[in-house]
Structure formats: structure tokens, C-alpha cells
Amino acid sequence: MALKSDIEELNAAVGRHFPVYDIRVNFDLVAFYVNVDEFTLDNQFEALRLELKDKNIYPVLKKTGGEYVINIVRTPPRKKKSVAVNAIMLVITIFTTVLAGAVGWFSYMGQGEMFSAYNIINGTIYFSVPLLLILGTHEMGHYFMAKKHNVAASLPFFIPSFPPLGTFGAFISIREPIPNKKALFDIGIAGPIAGLIVAIPVTLIGLHLTGSVNQAFPEGVGPGGSTFISFPMLYTLLAMFVPLPKNVLLHPTAFAGWVGLFVTAINLLPAGQLDGGHVVRALLDDKARYISYGTVIALTFFGFFFNYTGWLFFAILIMLLGMNHPPPLNDTGKLDVKRQALGVFAAFILITCFVPTPMQYVPPDMSFAVSPATPVNITAAGGSTIIVNYTFNNTGNTAETLNTSLSNIPGGWSAWLTLRGNESNATPSDSLTIHLPYKGTAEVSVYVQIPANNTYNATIMLNAASKDHTASRAIILSATRSPAH
């Protein structure tokens, strides 16, 4: 049924809450010009909204040219949605965060098989549970605040992912227009504050466990590389209350707390449909769009300048979801001083939880140096054995394995490699595998046996290769005939 045919019923409904002095009809939009008492305006409008919402009709209040206008709009009937999807996504996310926890615990303790019962149980207790508790509390903060303001909202949808986190976070769906600025502000800020209330003790517990377990930080980044995280100011402040030894690995629970602060910062970005976007729209009205534009520009800058592509992803996501936040149904008035102060506190939380480069992957660098670096020139008599010593220095960021070999050995000559100090136990061979520790060295001797009564000019090559680096060194030999006896 079109709104035009319901004018009498709508007029009666609006008239029960506001004095109506004019009605204008334009297709499916009915505009009621009303007189208001600004002290009771919010309560009267909320009563009108609740009266009409069951009919899928919503009032939209605006102040235009000094007049208050209530536009009545109809929305399609809302279908009741099953929570089965929420439950399925939660179960999958529990599974993926448990796997991520097992991977993290294995990397932390280095015991057994990666997905052993030991690693799965500890990964669940020390990572999956605290992380899902932070994310779940964040979203339930939104949910219960929406219920408090009589706004229909879904239960949280958890998004599964792969290690190291196992989840992309969670969200709730607001299923009807937000009634006023107070509700918009409260729903927006409730999630970050609720999540932060859990993230702070999780972080403190994690830092305590970090010091208690005291797992030594490994030398180098490892053959698979390493992911390093940067700590926001709030994390550093919390660490001041829990003294930590130097050069220890961060406990998985401490990492879960870090993720909680990181998620808080992302959600409080003052742009679009993010929690921070709700907050600044409630505080600044239409001027909030300039903050949204500035946020996207800043994220793009951070993405390029600090080489963190995650910020570029969020900038694109904000643009796709819409940079201009829609207004609430009642877009008049200002927030009270308490909420304004809470908005300043939200900005403080954002600043103290934000880092320009949250995570950075450092790939393994298996480079090395060989000395002497220049060709070795030797003149020797036939029948003699010459020895050339080389030193291999690990100049990369991880332990590495070098495969060394000799080439260009003239026919009838003998040449072999040994590790210095191990000559008596070595089997002569023209190839040798060297295990080069992080920042370590290895000394290799090249033996060349020249046949008697032979003259020859030869260039024997020493070749060495790691996973991503190669080097060759030349031994230039001039063999003279042995003196006659």
C-alpha cells in the first residue's frame, strides 16, 4: 500500500507526538511539517519511530530553513534470518583460529609435530580462546548497545582466515536505520571500548607469560623468513607494568592481545561505515565526510611510504563500502558533553593503538662472502700437492647450507675439498656440503695434486651456492716439469 493512501493514519500517528501544521505529498514520500519542543524532541521522535517500525515505516527528521520536517518512508518487510549462518561461520572460525594457534605454539615452543595434540591444545588455550574472546566481546558490545537503542541487529558473523591469525575479525549487521545521533555514537563506540576492556588484561597476562616461559629469541629469521610486529604506544605502556627479559619470543597470548589492539585501531579509523566513522558522523554531522576523505588519503600514504599494503586494502575497502556515512533518522541536535568527551577518548585510543607498519615479513637472506675474493695464482712443480684455504662468512640473516664443488680439473689431476680441522676424517671429494651458522664462518681447504713430470696451465674453479646466492673463485695454477733425478 502506498504511503499516499495512508495519510490519515500517518497524520494521526505523527500528531500523537508532534503538532502538525502542514503536510506535503510527493509520490511515495509524505512530509509532515511540525512544531517541536527541543527539550523533549529526542524522546518524542523515538516514540514515533517505535510506533511505526513494526509497519516497516520510518520517520526521518530534518531541520530545513528553520522548519522541522518529518519525512515518512516505507521499507520492504524484513525477513527473519536464521542464526545458522552465524553458527556455521563461528564453528569454522574456531577451527581456523585453533589451527593458527597450533602453528603459533609450534613456532613458539618448537616441540613435536606442528599439529600434534600438545600444540593444538596449547594453541587453543593460549591463542584461539583469548583472540575470539576479544573479537566476540567487541561485536557483542555493538549488539547489546543496538538492543538498548531498540535497533535491530544480527548476532556476530565471524570471518575465518589462515594463519597467523586464523580470522579476519567479525561484524554485526544493523538491520534498520539508526534512529539518532546518540544511538549512532553509542553503537559505534561500544564495540572498541568493550573489546579494549578485554584486550588490555589479555595483553598483560600474555606479557606475564612471556616473561615466565622466557623462550629465547632464535638467531636469524629462519629458513622460512619471519614476521615481525611493531608495538603501538598502548602496548609499550602496558609492557612497563610487566618487566620482561631481553631477546625473548612473544607468547601467543601476548600476540592475541596485540591483535586486539590492532583491531581496535582499525575499527576506530574515522571513515565510512567503520566504528570510528559512526563516531565522527555523530559528532560532526556532514563535515565528517572530510575526515573520511583525509583518512583514506592517510591510509594510502602509510601504505606506500611505510610499505604496508594492508593500509591500501583498508583504503580501498572504505571507498567500496562508501566514504560518506548516511545520517541517522533524527539528524538534528548535538551530542551531550559526556559523549563529546568520550569521542576525544576514542581519538586517544586510536592514536595509542595505531602503528604505521603493524606487521612486516622479512624474507630469508642466504648471502655469504668468500675470502680471498681475488683469484689465487700459484706456480708449482709437477708431483707436488698445493693447498689453498678459503673462509666463508655468513652475511645473510639466517643459518644456511652451502653446496661447494670444484670444476675445470685437468685430466689426470686430483683435487678435493675438506673442512679445515677435519682433514684426517674427510673422504677426498670434489664436492662438500657446509652448514654455515647465522653470523658464522667456515674454513675450507682446496687440495690439488699435480701429476709428476707434467707442465700445465690450469684454472680450477671453486663454486659455492646457497638457496639464493652463488659465488665462484679461481685457482690459477702453472705446473712446471719436475727436476730430473
Secondary structure, 3 states (H helix, E strand, C coil): CCHHHHHHHHHHHHHCCCCEEEEEEECCEEEEEECCCCCCHHHHHHHHHHHHHCCCEEEEEEEECCEEEEEEEECCCCCCCCCHHHHHHHHHHHHHHHHHHHHHHHHHHCCCCCCCHHHHHHHHHHHHHHHHHHHHHHHHHHHHHHHHCCCCECCCEEEECCCCCCEEEEECCECCCCCEHHHHHHHHHHHHHHHHHHHHHHHHHHHHHHHHHCCECCCCCCCCCEEEECCCHHHHHHHCCCCCCCCECCCHHHHHHHHHHHHHHHHCCCCCCCHHHHHHHHHHHHHHHHHHHHHHHHHHHHHHHCCCHHHHHHHHHHHHHCCCCCCCCECCCCCCHHHHHHHHHHHHHHHHHCCCCCEEEECCCCCEEEECCCCEEEEEECCCEEEEEEEEEECCCCCEEEEEEEECCCCCCEEEEEECCCHHHCCCCCEEEEEECCCCEEEEEEEEECCCCCCEEEEEEEEEECCCCEEEEEEEEEEECCCCC
